[in-house]
Amino acid sequence: SLRLMGYTLEKKGYQVITALDGLEGLKKAQDEHPDLIILDVMLPGLDGYEVCHQLRQIPETVTLPILMISAKAHQEDKDIGLRVGADDYLTKPVAPSAIVAKVEALLANAG
């Protein structure tokens, strides 16, 4: 769940900002200047693919690491995620420790 993921990342020392839908996520990404975005594909309104695509068009977020998480497990879904600009794609259910490991790896590559 979003809460468990946030709690796990906060315990590791990360500051977590959450958004409940795609439009809010896009706005927060531009206003808050995060170091990384974790994006669920299944969002109300704009889906994660569209949010990711739009983030890649905005100068402030064009190079931001984006980790996409989805219950959609087909290779085709993963390919779409990577094509619209995600740096990595994890399939639910995903252990919080796996998310932390991916976040650490993506931030290390970005730095």
Secondary structure, 3 states (H helix, E strand, C coil): CHHHHHHHHHHCCCCCCCCCCHHHHHHHHHHHCCCCEEEECCCCCCCHHHHHHHHCCCCCCCCCCEEEEECCCCHHHHHHHHHCCCCEEEECCCCHHHHHHHHHHHHHHHC
